[in-house]
Amino acid sequence: MAHETHPAVPSHGIDPSSVGAGPGRAPFSEDSLKLMVAIKPAVVSFHFGLPKAEWVQQLKAWGIQIWSSATTVPEAQWLEQHGADAVIAQGLEAGGHRGMFLTTDLSTQVGSFALLPQVIKAVKVPVVAAGGISSAASVRAAQALGASAVQVGTAFLTSHEATTSALHRQALMSDAARQTALTNLFSGRPARGIVNKFMKDFGPLNPEAPDFPLATAALAPLRAAAEAHGLSDYSPLWSGQNASDCEALPAAEITHKLLQGWV
Ligand SMILES: Cc1cc2nc3c(=O)[nH]c(=O)nc-3n(C[C@H](O)[C@H](O)[C@H](O)COP(=O)(O)O)c2cc1C
């Protein structure tokens, strides 16, 4: 994505040689494993499949439960066969990255209430519902469909504790949040965020985006320059399809509200 040569992208005075630097995402590693044995969490939850089998077995031997996201029935079955103790059925409404790992075909991705019952039928392990759940009523609906638990992302992005930027919070609590799309522009993999200028100009899906996770660092200088001017035009505004319950509250209070749906 040669954005420095594209007339639609302002330069913002960025030194092209700085592009590509900055933090990225790292996969689960030997170092992560060392951390896990020190902390011994009850659950380690993965996105994009599972790490290598010996690490999964090692975590399980320490009494740690393995959970991971499935976006299709075959992914749920694969996770169960490879040792997952619970499967998170991630519906298409979900904010952030699609956890898809057996396919890159977005036509395989379905909504939460279509995915959840099919996954429950296909696996014996407990199924966690994710995607578009943001209120006590939607928690209740997921439970009625057989979910053993729910995973909520978007509704916590405006919690006091979240490190969500002011620009991102503003977008989540505005009418702009009504329009989200899957985009690969910000990381190289499809993820759901509020549609902004960059997504309109170049995507939302663009085969020229650098491979995951390189797109994040490639965009970082332009994003920082725009944010310094109070613009979220080049920022990933991650959000699920229902941000309408986002409130600036302590996370405990949001959790308590959601829990009122669990019977
Ligand atoms: C900003 C953001 C970051 C996320 N990061 C992760 C992550 O690192 N690992 C993961 O398993 N899921 C991640 N998710 C996905 C959520 O776990 C979950 O599938 C999703 O948020 C549920 O849908 P909802 O956003 O409609 O509540 C993230 C979601 C958001 C919104």
The ligand as an SDF file (V2000), in Angstrom:
LIG
                    3D

 31 33  0  0  0  0  0  0  0  0999 V2000
  -11.0110   -3.5580   20.5490 C   0  0  0  0  0  0  0  0  0  0  0  0
  -11.2010   -5.0450   20.5540 C   0  0  0  0  0  0  0  0  0  0  0  0
  -10.0960   -5.8650   20.7540 C   0  0  0  0  0  0  0  0  0  0  0  0
  -10.2310   -7.2430   20.7700 C   0  0  0  0  0  0  0  0  0  0  0  0
   -9.1220   -8.0180   20.9830 N   0  0  0  0  0  0  0  0  0  0  0  0
   -9.2630   -9.3570   21.0800 C   0  0  0  0  0  0  0  0  0  0  0  0
   -8.1450  -10.1760   21.3870 C   0  0  0  0  0  0  0  0  0  0  0  0
   -7.0210   -9.6880   21.5450 O   0  0  0  0  0  0  0  0  0  0  0  0
   -8.3450  -11.5070   21.5090 N   0  0  0  0  0  0  0  0  0  0  0  0
   -9.5870  -12.0760   21.3420 C   0  0  0  0  0  0  0  0  0  0  0  0
   -9.7120  -13.2880   21.4910 O   0  0  0  0  0  0  0  0  0  0  0  0
  -10.6550  -11.3190   21.0090 N   0  0  0  0  0  0  0  0  0  0  0  0
  -10.5280   -9.9880   20.8930 C   0  0  0  0  0  0  0  0  0  0  0  0
  -11.6140   -9.2110   20.5840 N   0  0  0  0  0  0  0  0  0  0  0  0
  -12.8890   -9.8520   20.1940 C   0  0  0  0  0  0  0  0  0  0  0  0
  -13.7920  -10.0770   21.3590 C   0  0  0  0  0  0  0  0  0  0  0  0
  -13.1760  -11.0330   22.1500 O   0  0  0  0  0  0  0  0  0  0  0  0
  -15.1790  -10.5560   20.9730 C   0  0  0  0  0  0  0  0  0  0  0  0
  -15.1820  -11.5910   20.0240 O   0  0  0  0  0  0  0  0  0  0  0  0
  -16.0470   -9.4390   20.4530 C   0  0  0  0  0  0  0  0  0  0  0  0
  -15.6690   -8.2050   20.9890 O   0  0  0  0  0  0  0  0  0  0  0  0
  -17.4860   -9.7320   20.7800 C   0  0  0  0  0  0  0  0  0  0  0  0
  -18.3590   -8.9240   20.0550 O   0  0  0  0  0  0  0  0  0  0  0  0
  -18.8040   -7.4430   20.5150 P   0  0  0  0  0  0  0  0  0  0  0  0
  -17.6320   -6.5790   20.1940 O   0  0  0  0  0  0  0  0  0  0  0  0
  -19.9880   -7.1740   19.6390 O   0  0  0  0  0  0  0  0  0  0  0  0
  -19.1060   -7.4950   21.9790 O   0  0  0  0  0  0  0  0  0  0  0  0
  -11.5030   -7.8380   20.5690 C   0  0  0  0  0  0  0  0  0  0  0  0
  -12.6120   -7.0010   20.3670 C   0  0  0  0  0  0  0  0  0  0  0  0
  -12.4820   -5.6290   20.3760 C   0  0  0  0  0  0  0  0  0  0  0  0
  -13.7120   -4.7750   20.1730 C   0  0  0  0  0  0  0  0  0  0  0  0
  1  2  1  0
  2  3  1  0
  2 30  2  0
  3  4  2  0
  4  5  1  0
  4 28  1  0
  5  6  2  0
  6  7  1  0
  6 13  1  0
  7  8  2  0
  7  9  1  0
  9 10  1  0
 10 11  2  0
 10 12  1  0
 12 13  2  0
 13 14  1  0
 14 15  1  0
 14 28  1  0
 15 16  1  0
 16 17  1  0
 16 18  1  0
 18 19  1  0
 18 20  1  0
 20 21  1  0
 20 22  1  0
 22 23  1  0
 23 24  1  0
 24 25  2  0
 24 26  1  0
 24 27  1  0
 28 29  2  0
 29 30  1  0
 30 31  1  0
M  END
$$$$
